[in-house]
Amino acid sequence: MTHPVPEWADPQVPAESLDPQGLSRRGLMRRAGLFGVGFAAASLPLPALADGHGRGHGRGQGGGHGHHGPGHGHGGHGHAPNLVYLVGDHHNHTVYSHDAKYTFSHIASAGRKCGLDWMVFTEHSNIGHATFGAAREHREILRARAENRRMLIFQGLEWYIPGAEHCTVFSPPGRHEVDLLTRFEEAFDGKLLGYTAGGPNHPDTPRNEAHAIKALKWLVEQRRTRYVDDVLVLANHPMRLGIDSPHELRGWRDAAPDIMIGMEGAPGAQAGAIPGWHADTNVRGEYTNSPSADSWPGYPREAYVTYGGFDWATATVGGMWDAMLAEGKLFTITSNSDVHRVAQDTWVNGDWQPGQNFDNTGRLPDPYNTTEPQPGGDFWPGQFSRTHVGVTRYGYRHVMEGLRAGRVWVDHGHLIDGIDVKVRGERGDSATLGGRLRARRGERLTLTVTVTAASRRNPYGVLPRLQHVDVIRGAVRGPAADRDDWRAPDTRVVHTSDVLGRRGTYTLRIPVGRADHPFYLRLRGSDGKRHGAGFLGAKIDPHGPLPHEPGKGDPWLDTWFYTNPIFVDVTR
């Protein structure tokens, strides 16, 4: 089945009918050379899934994105593909979650207006959801797809990981998409099973951690046997409670490297600390917790808050994310709304009929509009947080392949319209986000960064202005000797470009030096309004994101972008 592409990508839609965001995105697509060349290819089959001998699962630059060597990034010899980035959000809740309030139509319509091309509905596991909700919700998913034919809408689940936090689990549309989620929820959900303990000294922790690994391996088998065409898992708000230990993150990744592909680099609930709207104790992302008996004791107390709205694991240069990348294995970050209740929205949950509750219906009553602002800490999908996924064709499985390949960058506040990142060697080979460049020892390398500045006012009503672009470099040292090590001591900011005042599309050409040892590069940038020495010190990160004072976290005044890494493998 071929799906209608977004209006900005449709040659049949005249440019004069597009809004400023659509015009900008069409321009990016033209520059990539993909406008009007068969972009709508969702009906095209992707290459075969990996077999038991470790062969690749599909196309990527340089011949595949399977588990190549130390990571599952795509790359090697060849040229990085030109990509179109689709905007999405993989963490959204509706009336089928016990603590949310919106219908599918509410969320999908809001996402479309905010410029989303794809989204995943991820309802919480719950007795009512497992028994009644998943099948009922699927009928409404089908309706939402019919109402929003130019958007890719996935049905997913927010899995309570045994002994740990939450994860997004989703697959593309297919005859088993509901059965997969229902069977998985009933067999492996930590909340439903009572497998919640995760403290290092709790007697149930080994069993619970093992069950999480068993769950991921079960998903691997469903994909291998083609029960479903594909399935992906991403950890949500990993440091919120401090209960996703370093060895668990590594264990999940290694148990299913082509399925457990990453984590939220920034949580939702970004409107939760706007001054005057919330309690003066609130923090962006609802990261207001302290270490508990279930927390991993090796995390510092500072890990429990966000930095520039981003999770400590991602925001700390030389921290947890970098420690995983330093193994040479790709681990993707995303940024999502986690929408439950939008700040200052006027809708409230409807009233229950006598005898009904969530456990016996699996669904909340439809909300109604009061016309009065209501409590909430979230933004609509795409209103503030965006995950950009690079593809060469449009469709459900192409979005999933882009995520798996790591062709991802994220931003807050619509900070920039676009970014294209490539590492190039002297011989003409190149790699882009998530990829691997194979360079000869001593070969000169260049990083090219093409930025398209924000061309329109964001939903806050201001024109965002990027102030700086940081290049972060880390050495690849191979598997961690200590699976609970969260530091990457060889990672630091190595270059900063001041871009304040630059408009339109411009390219930065940054010499990387000669290839000597394996390493990776990733980028970060901000509006420059709030920054200072990073968590591990100014020598590592001279102007990183900062935590805000409780109750004083206006997200629109502190916006950042982050990209996935590019790896460089060195040969003789």
Secondary structure per residue as TSV (DSSP state, phi and psi in degrees):
chain	resnum	aa	ss	phi	psi
A	1	M	-	360.0	128.2
A	2	T	-	-95.6	131.5
A	3	H	-	-100.4	141.9
A	4	P	-	-59.6	134.6
A	5	V	-	-76.9	164.9
A	6	P	-	-58.0	155.4
A	7	E	G	-57.8	-37.4
A	8	W	G	-66.8	-21.4
A	9	A	G	-99.4	-0.5
A	10	D	-	-96.5	113.1
A	11	P	T	-61.5	-18.9
A	12	Q	T	-79.0	-11.7
A	13	V	S	-95.3	118.3
A	14	P	-	-66.2	146.9
A	15	A	G	-59.4	-35.4
A	16	E	G	-67.1	-14.0
A	17	S	G	-91.7	-4.4
A	18	L	S	-87.2	150.2
A	19	D	-	-80.2	172.0
A	20	P	H	-55.9	-37.8
A	21	Q	H	-64.0	-44.4
A	22	G	H	-63.4	-39.6
A	23	L	H	-62.8	-42.9
A	24	S	H	-63.2	-43.1
A	25	R	H	-69.6	-34.6
A	26	R	H	-64.3	-39.0
A	27	G	H	-61.5	-41.8
A	28	L	H	-62.5	-39.4
A	29	M	H	-66.9	-39.4
A	30	R	H	-62.8	-43.1
A	31	R	H	-65.0	-28.5
A	32	A	T	-78.6	-8.4
A	33	G	T	75.1	22.8
A	34	L	-	-114.6	4.2
A	35	F	T	-80.9	122.0
A	36	G	T	77.2	22.9
A	37	V	S	-122.0	42.4
A	38	G	S	79.4	34.8
A	39	F	-	-61.3	-34.1
A	40	A	B	-78.5	88.8
A	41	A	-	-128.6	32.5
A	42	A	T	-63.3	-23.2
A	43	S	T	-82.8	-8.0
A	44	L	S	-74.7	133.0
A	45	P	-	-71.1	142.2
A	46	L	-	-85.2	161.7
A	47	P	-	-60.5	167.0
A	48	A	-	-61.7	151.6
A	49	L	-	-70.2	163.5
A	50	A	-	-65.3	145.6
A	51	D	-	-99.1	-173.7
A	52	G	T	-69.4	-5.8
A	53	H	T	-100.1	10.1
A	54	G	-	82.3	15.3
A	55	R	-	-73.9	160.1
A	56	G	-	-64.5	162.9
A	57	H	-	-100.4	-10.5
A	58	G	S	172.9	-180.0
A	59	R	-	-76.6	147.0
A	60	G	-	-156.6	170.0
A	61	Q	T	-60.9	139.3
A	62	G	T	74.7	10.7
A	63	G	S	111.8	12.1
A	64	G	-	149.3	167.4
A	65	H	-	-130.8	18.9
A	66	G	S	-70.2	-166.5
A	67	H	-	-81.8	79.4
A	68	H	B	-86.1	117.4
A	69	G	T	54.8	-124.7
A	70	P	T	-80.9	-6.2
A	71	G	B	-153.2	174.4
A	72	H	S	-104.2	17.6
A	73	G	-	-69.6	159.3
A	74	H	E	-92.3	153.8
A	75	G	E	149.0	-160.1
A	76	G	E	119.4	-138.9
A	77	H	S	-80.1	144.2
A	78	G	S	132.8	-169.0
A	79	H	-	-112.0	139.0
A	80	A	-	-64.9	138.0
A	81	P	-	-72.3	152.6
A	82	N	-	-79.2	135.8
A	83	L	-	-123.8	151.5
A	84	V	E	-106.9	133.6
A	85	Y	E	-100.1	121.3
A	86	L	E	-93.7	135.9
A	87	V	E	-93.7	132.0
A	88	G	E	-152.5	-174.8
A	89	D	E	-156.1	121.4
A	90	H	E	-105.0	24.2
A	91	H	E	-147.9	91.0
A	92	N	E	-140.4	141.7
A	93	H	-	-123.0	149.4
A	94	T	-	-130.8	-164.3
A	95	V	T	-62.4	-8.7
A	96	Y	T	-88.1	4.0
A	97	S	S	-108.8	139.2
A	98	H	T	-66.1	-18.3
A	99	D	T	-117.1	16.4
A	100	A	-	-111.9	-169.9
A	101	K	-	-151.8	-5.7
A	102	Y	-	-99.6	155.2
A	103	T	-	-83.3	167.8
A	104	F	H	-60.6	-39.5
A	105	S	H	-63.1	-41.0
A	106	H	H	-54.0	-54.4
A	107	I	H	-68.5	-45.5
A	108	A	H	-64.5	-42.1
A	109	S	H	-64.1	-43.1
A	110	A	H	-64.1	-42.5
A	111	G	H	-62.1	-41.3
A	112	R	H	-62.4	-43.2
A	113	K	H	-65.2	-28.7
A	114	C	T	-88.0	3.1
A	115	G	T	96.1	14.0
A	116	L	-	-73.7	144.2
A	117	D	S	-104.9	-23.3
A	118	W	E	-149.4	153.9
A	119	M	E	-157.7	156.4
A	120	V	E	-122.3	129.0
A	121	F	E	-89.6	125.2
A	122	T	E	-128.6	85.1
A	123	E	E	-77.4	147.1
A	124	H	E	-65.3	144.5
A	125	S	-	-65.5	144.3
A	126	N	-	-171.5	154.9
A	127	I	H	-56.1	-46.0
A	128	G	H	-65.2	-39.0
A	129	H	I	-66.8	-45.7
A	130	A	I	-64.0	-36.2
A	131	T	I	-82.9	-42.2
A	132	F	I	-122.5	-34.9
A	133	G	I	-69.6	-43.5
A	134	A	H	-59.1	-45.0
A	135	A	H	-69.1	-41.7
A	136	R	H	-64.4	-40.7
A	137	E	H	-65.4	-31.0
A	138	H	H	-61.8	-37.1
A	139	R	H	-62.6	-36.7
A	140	E	H	-76.7	-29.8
A	141	I	H	-60.4	-45.7
A	142	L	H	-60.4	-39.2
A	143	R	H	-66.2	-42.3
A	144	A	H	-63.0	-38.9
A	145	R	H	-63.1	-40.1
A	146	A	H	-67.7	-35.3
A	147	E	H	-77.8	-20.4
A	148	N	-	-130.0	66.5
A	149	R	T	-69.7	-18.1
A	150	R	T	-94.4	15.3
A	151	M	S	-127.0	142.8
A	152	L	E	-92.9	116.8
A	153	I	E	-117.3	114.8
A	154	F	E	-96.6	146.5
A	155	Q	E	-96.7	129.5
A	156	G	E	-137.5	-164.2
A	157	L	E	-148.9	142.1
A	158	E	E	-96.9	105.1
A	159	W	E	-81.4	129.7
A	160	Y	E	-83.1	103.8
A	161	I	-	-65.7	130.4
A	162	P	T	-54.8	123.6
A	163	G	T	74.1	11.0
A	164	A	S	-150.5	-158.5
A	165	E	-	-83.1	-144.5
A	166	H	E	-112.4	160.0
A	167	C	E	-140.1	147.3
A	168	T	E	-81.5	131.3
A	169	V	E	-126.4	127.5
A	170	F	E	-155.2	158.5
A	171	S	-	-137.0	167.0
A	172	P	-	-76.8	166.1
A	173	P	S	-55.7	140.9
A	174	G	S	177.4	171.8
A	175	R	T	-69.7	-16.1
A	176	H	T	-112.8	13.3
A	177	E	H	-62.8	-35.6
A	178	V	H	-77.8	-44.6
A	179	D	H	-59.1	-40.9
A	180	L	H	-57.4	-49.7
A	181	L	H	-66.6	-40.6
A	182	T	H	-66.8	-46.4
A	183	R	H	-63.2	-40.9
A	184	F	H	-64.2	-46.2
A	185	E	H	-59.7	-45.9
A	186	E	H	-69.6	-32.0
A	187	A	H	-92.1	-25.6
A	188	F	H	-131.2	0.3
A	189	D	-	-77.8	125.9
A	190	G	H	-63.8	-35.6
A	191	K	H	-67.9	-46.7
A	192	L	H	-67.6	-34.6
A	193	L	H	-84.5	-13.2
A	194	G	T	77.4	20.0
A	195	Y	-	-94.6	65.7
A	196	T	-	-103.9	-23.5
A	197	A	-	-65.2	138.5
A	198	G	-	-142.9	4.0
A	199	G	-	-64.8	148.1
A	200	P	T	-61.7	-21.7
A	201	N	T	-108.2	4.6
A	202	H	-	-80.5	135.4
A	203	P	T	-64.1	-22.5
A	204	D	T	-86.6	-11.7
A	205	T	H	-58.8	-46.3
A	206	P	H	-58.3	-42.1
A	207	R	H	-63.0	-44.4
A	208	N	H	-66.0	-44.0
A	209	E	H	-64.0	-37.8
A	210	A	H	-66.3	-34.5
A	211	H	H	-69.3	-33.5
A	212	A	H	-63.3	-42.3
A	213	I	H	-64.6	-41.6
A	214	K	H	-59.9	-39.5
A	215	A	H	-62.1	-45.4
A	216	L	H	-66.0	-39.1
A	217	K	H	-67.0	-31.6
A	218	W	H	-62.8	-42.4
A	219	L	H	-63.9	-39.1
A	220	V	H	-55.8	-44.1
A	221	E	H	-67.1	-37.1
A	222	Q	H	-64.3	-35.0
A	223	R	H	-75.3	-41.6
A	224	R	H	-62.3	-39.4
A	225	T	T	-86.8	2.5
A	226	R	T	63.3	27.0
A	227	Y	S	-61.3	-36.5
A	228	V	S	-129.7	154.1
A	229	D	S	-67.4	-33.1
A	230	D	-	-164.2	164.1
A	231	V	-	-160.1	142.1
A	232	L	E	-132.1	153.5
A	233	V	E	-136.2	135.2
A	234	L	E	-136.5	135.3
A	235	A	E	-73.0	135.1
A	236	N	E	-102.1	144.6
A	237	H	S	30.2	65.1
A	238	P	T	-64.2	-30.9
A	239	M	T	-103.1	6.2
A	240	R	S	-56.6	-42.2
A	241	L	S	-111.9	-5.6
A	242	G	S	70.8	21.8
A	243	I	-	-105.0	-0.7
A	244	D	S	-94.7	95.5
A	245	S	-	-72.1	159.5
A	246	P	H	-57.2	-40.1
A	247	H	H	-69.8	-28.9
A	248	E	H	-70.3	-45.5
A	249	L	H	-57.4	-45.0
A	250	R	H	-66.0	-40.6
A	251	G	H	-63.7	-43.0
A	252	W	H	-62.0	-47.4
A	253	R	H	-58.4	-45.7
A	254	D	H	-74.8	-26.5
A	255	A	H	-71.9	-29.7
A	256	A	S	-149.2	68.0
A	257	P	T	-64.5	-21.5
A	258	D	T	-97.4	3.1
A	259	I	T	-122.5	-49.8
A	260	M	E	-86.3	89.5
A	261	I	E	-103.4	-6.3
A	262	G	E	171.3	-157.4
A	263	M	E	-154.2	162.4
A	264	E	E	-67.2	119.5
A	265	G	E	-75.4	-28.2
A	266	A	E	-135.1	132.8
A	267	P	-	-78.0	174.4
A	268	G	S	-79.3	-153.9
A	269	A	-	54.7	37.5
A	270	Q	T	-74.3	-14.7
A	271	A	T	-92.9	9.6
A	272	G	T	-77.5	-4.0
A	273	A	T	-133.7	25.4
A	274	I	-	-66.1	125.1
A	275	P	T	-55.5	135.2
A	276	G	T	86.7	-13.8
A	277	W	T	-100.1	-19.3
A	278	H	S	-141.5	174.7
A	279	A	-	-61.4	148.8
A	280	D	T	-75.8	8.6
A	281	T	T	-101.1	-5.5
A	282	N	-	-74.5	152.6
A	283	V	-	-130.2	145.6
A	284	R	G	-52.7	135.0
A	285	G	G	86.2	0.2
A	286	E	G	58.0	35.3
A	287	Y	-	-89.5	76.8
A	288	T	-	-118.8	26.3
A	289	N	-	-102.1	168.0
A	290	S	-	-125.4	162.3
A	291	P	-	-56.1	141.3
A	292	S	-	-124.8	-177.8
A	293	A	T	-64.0	-24.1
A	294	D	T	-89.9	-7.6
A	295	S	S	-76.0	151.4
A	296	W	-	-77.2	123.7
A	297	P	T	-71.8	-10.5
A	298	G	T	-81.2	-8.3
A	299	Y	S	-82.8	138.8
A	300	P	-	-71.0	159.0
A	301	R	G	-58.7	-30.4
A	302	E	G	-68.7	-11.1
A	303	A	G	-73.7	-11.0
A	304	Y	G	-91.9	7.5
A	305	V	S	-124.6	167.1
A	306	T	-	-94.5	158.4
A	307	Y	B	-125.1	109.5
A	308	G	T	59.6	28.9
A	309	G	T	84.5	-5.1
A	310	F	B	-102.1	147.8
A	311	D	-	-58.1	141.5
A	312	W	H	-54.3	-36.3
A	313	A	H	-61.6	-33.4
A	314	T	H	-90.3	-40.9
A	315	A	H	-72.8	-23.1
A	316	T	S	-83.5	110.6
A	317	V	T	-66.2	125.2
A	318	G	T	84.5	11.2
A	319	G	S	-98.0	-149.2
A	320	M	H	-60.8	-47.3
A	321	W	H	-61.5	-46.6
A	322	D	H	-63.5	-34.6
A	323	A	H	-62.1	-34.4
A	324	M	H	-75.6	-40.4
A	325	L	H	-65.8	-32.5
A	326	A	T	-64.7	-12.7
A	327	E	T	-81.1	-4.7
A	328	G	T	82.6	15.3
A	329	K	-	-114.1	129.8
A	330	L	-	-66.4	137.1
A	331	F	-	-144.4	111.4
A	332	T	E	-82.0	146.5
A	333	I	E	-111.2	153.5
A	334	T	E	-135.9	174.1
A	335	S	E	-144.4	127.4
A	336	N	-	-138.7	170.5
A	337	S	-	-85.1	-32.8
A	338	D	-	49.4	45.0
A	339	V	B	-67.8	126.6
A	340	H	S	-123.4	-54.0
A	341	R	S	-143.9	113.4
A	342	V	B	-77.3	134.9
A	343	A	T	-58.1	131.1
A	344	Q	T	65.7	13.7
A	345	D	-	-70.3	161.0
A	346	T	-	-107.9	6.8
A	347	W	E	-94.8	150.5
A	348	V	E	-133.2	159.6
A	349	N	-	-63.3	144.5
A	350	G	-	-73.5	175.7
A	351	D	-	-92.9	144.7
A	352	W	-	-72.7	145.5
A	353	Q	-	-76.6	153.4
A	354	P	T	-53.2	132.0
A	355	G	T	85.3	-5.7
A	356	Q	-	-99.2	148.7
A	357	N	-	-155.3	179.4
A	358	F	H	-66.3	-36.6
A	359	D	H	-64.9	-30.0
A	360	N	H	-103.8	5.5
A	361	T	H	-127.7	-30.0
A	362	G	S	73.7	14.8
A	363	R	S	-155.8	137.7
A	364	L	-	-79.6	154.6
A	365	P	-	-62.5	151.8
A	366	D	-	-59.5	144.3
A	367	P	-	-76.9	166.6
A	368	Y	E	-136.3	158.5
A	369	N	E	-92.0	123.4
A	370	T	-	-93.4	-15.4
A	371	T	S	69.8	3.0
A	372	E	S	-112.7	138.4
A	373	P	-	-57.4	138.8
A	374	Q	-	-118.0	159.3
A	375	P	-	-65.0	150.0
A	376	G	-	169.6	153.1
A	377	G	-	-121.4	13.9
A	378	D	B	-111.2	164.5
A	379	F	-	-108.3	161.9
A	380	W	-	-66.8	153.8
A	381	P	T	-56.6	126.4
A	382	G	T	84.4	-9.2
A	383	Q	T	-70.1	-37.7
A	384	F	S	-128.7	-49.1
A	385	S	E	-98.6	136.8
A	386	R	E	-139.8	138.5
A	387	T	E	-112.1	121.0
A	388	H	E	-104.3	123.9
A	389	V	E	-117.8	124.4
A	390	G	E	-82.1	128.1
A	391	V	E	-136.8	164.0
A	392	T	S	-112.7	-10.4
A	393	R	S	-140.2	162.1
A	394	Y	B	-104.2	134.0
A	395	G	S	157.1	167.9
A	396	Y	H	-59.3	-50.8
A	397	R	H	-71.4	-24.4
A	398	H	H	-71.8	-35.4
A	399	V	H	-63.3	-44.5
A	400	M	H	-65.3	-39.0
A	401	E	H	-66.3	-37.1
A	402	G	H	-63.7	-40.7
A	403	L	H	-62.8	-47.6
A	404	R	H	-62.1	-39.3
A	405	A	H	-72.9	-10.1
A	406	G	T	80.6	17.4
A	407	R	-	-81.5	72.3
A	408	V	E	-138.3	136.4
A	409	W	E	-137.7	157.4
A	410	V	E	-132.0	154.2
A	411	D	E	-150.1	161.7
A	412	H	E	-115.8	144.9
A	413	G	T	66.3	20.6
A	414	H	T	55.5	44.2
A	415	L	-	-58.5	-40.6
A	416	I	E	-136.2	159.5
A	417	D	E	-82.2	-34.6
A	418	G	E	-165.6	159.9
A	419	I	E	-150.2	136.1
A	420	D	E	-124.2	125.1
A	421	V	E	-124.9	129.8
A	422	K	E	-142.5	144.0
A	423	V	E	-106.3	129.1
A	424	R	E	-121.7	142.8
A	425	G	E	-102.5	169.9
A	426	E	T	-63.5	-27.2
A	427	R	T	-83.3	-1.5
A	428	G	S	99.1	-7.4
A	429	D	-	-70.8	154.4
A	430	S	E	-151.8	160.4
A	431	A	E	-143.2	150.5
A	432	T	E	-118.5	-169.7
A	433	L	T	-51.9	132.8
A	434	G	T	82.4	-9.0
A	435	G	E	-94.3	179.3
A	436	R	E	-131.5	128.8
A	437	L	E	-103.7	126.8
A	438	R	E	-94.8	111.1
A	439	A	E	-113.8	147.1
A	440	R	E	-76.4	146.4
A	441	R	T	-58.6	129.1
A	442	G	T	90.6	-6.2
A	443	E	-	-70.5	135.5
A	444	R	E	-75.9	136.8
A	445	L	E	-122.6	148.2
A	446	T	E	-131.8	135.8
A	447	L	E	-97.9	124.2
A	448	T	E	-113.1	129.5
A	449	V	E	-126.2	111.9
A	450	T	E	-104.1	114.4
A	451	V	E	-106.0	133.9
A	452	T	E	-107.4	110.2
A	453	A	E	-64.7	157.6
A	454	A	-	-57.9	131.5
A	455	S	-	-109.1	3.4
A	456	R	S	-152.8	164.2
A	457	R	-	-70.9	141.4
A	458	N	-	-82.4	178.4
A	459	P	T	-60.2	-17.2
A	460	Y	T	-79.7	-14.4
A	461	G	S	96.2	10.9
A	462	V	S	-118.8	154.6
A	463	L	-	-87.9	110.7
A	464	P	-	-63.2	146.9
A	465	R	-	-132.2	116.4
A	466	L	-	-74.6	131.8
A	467	Q	-	-99.4	-39.0
A	468	H	E	-147.4	154.2
A	469	V	E	-123.0	122.9
A	470	D	E	-104.3	138.5
A	471	V	E	-103.9	123.7
A	472	I	E	-111.4	128.0
A	473	R	E	-122.0	137.1
A	474	G	E	-135.8	141.6
A	475	A	E	-76.0	143.4
A	476	V	-	-95.6	118.0
A	477	R	-	-110.9	-1.3
A	478	G	-	88.9	-172.3
A	479	P	S	-54.6	142.0
A	480	A	-	-69.4	131.7
A	481	A	S	-66.8	-35.2
A	482	D	S	-113.3	111.6
A	483	R	T	-68.1	-10.0
A	484	D	T	-106.1	15.1
A	485	D	-	-81.2	126.7
A	486	W	-	-108.0	10.1
A	487	R	-	-109.2	147.0
A	488	A	-	-124.3	87.2
A	489	P	T	-66.7	-15.0
A	490	D	T	-96.5	10.4
A	491	T	-	-103.8	135.9
A	492	R	E	-163.3	166.1
A	493	V	E	-73.4	124.2
A	494	V	E	-112.6	-10.8
A	495	H	E	-160.3	142.4
A	496	T	E	-132.9	131.0
A	497	S	E	-108.0	125.2
A	498	D	E	-82.7	116.2
A	499	V	-	-118.6	11.1
A	500	L	T	-57.4	130.5
A	501	G	T	93.1	-10.6
A	502	R	-	-81.6	132.1
A	503	R	-	-122.3	174.3
A	504	G	S	66.0	-146.6
A	505	T	E	-109.9	129.1
A	506	Y	E	-142.1	158.5
A	507	T	E	-122.8	130.9
A	508	L	E	-100.7	128.9
A	509	R	E	-113.4	111.8
A	510	I	E	-118.3	115.4
A	511	P	E	-62.8	134.2
A	512	V	E	-98.8	-19.0
A	513	G	E	98.1	-169.4
A	514	R	E	-88.9	142.6
A	515	A	-	-70.5	121.8
A	516	D	-	-124.1	-45.5
A	517	H	S	-133.7	156.6
A	518	P	-	-59.4	141.3
A	519	F	E	-157.0	176.7
A	520	Y	E	-136.6	157.9
A	521	L	E	-126.5	140.4
A	522	R	E	-140.2	160.1
A	523	L	E	-118.1	158.1
A	524	R	E	-154.1	150.3
A	525	G	E	-159.1	166.5
A	526	S	E	-152.2	175.2
A	527	D	-	-77.9	-5.2
A	528	G	S	77.2	9.9
A	529	K	S	-82.0	-28.5
A	530	R	S	-143.1	109.7
A	531	H	-	-159.0	163.3
A	532	G	B	-172.3	-168.0
A	533	A	S	-58.7	133.7
A	534	G	-	-66.8	172.2
A	535	F	T	-57.8	-34.4
A	536	L	T	-97.4	13.2
A	537	G	-	108.9	157.8
A	538	A	T	-68.1	-26.8
A	539	K	T	-67.8	-25.9
A	540	I	T	-92.7	-41.2
A	541	D	-	-145.0	96.6
A	542	P	T	-74.0	-21.8
A	543	H	T	-147.4	64.0
A	544	G	B	-89.1	176.6
A	545	P	-	-69.8	154.2
A	546	L	-	-122.7	152.1
A	547	P	-	-71.5	154.7
A	548	H	-	-104.6	162.6
A	549	E	-	-66.0	142.1
A	550	P	T	-52.2	135.0
A	551	G	T	79.0	1.5
A	552	K	-	-129.5	51.1
A	553	G	-	-118.3	65.5
A	554	D	-	-69.5	111.3
A	555	P	G	-68.8	-27.8
A	556	W	G	-69.8	-14.8
A	557	L	G	-102.8	16.0
A	558	D	S	-159.7	80.7
A	559	T	-	-116.6	144.2
A	560	W	E	-137.4	158.3
A	561	F	E	-124.1	152.8
A	562	Y	E	-136.1	146.6
A	563	T	E	-115.3	159.1
A	564	N	-	-67.8	165.7
A	565	P	-	-82.3	163.5
A	566	I	E	-117.8	130.0
A	567	F	E	-95.9	146.5
A	568	V	E	-121.5	115.8
A	569	D	E	-97.7	137.3
A	570	V	E	-109.0	128.7
A	571	T	E	-114.8	163.8
A	572	R	-	-77.5	360.0
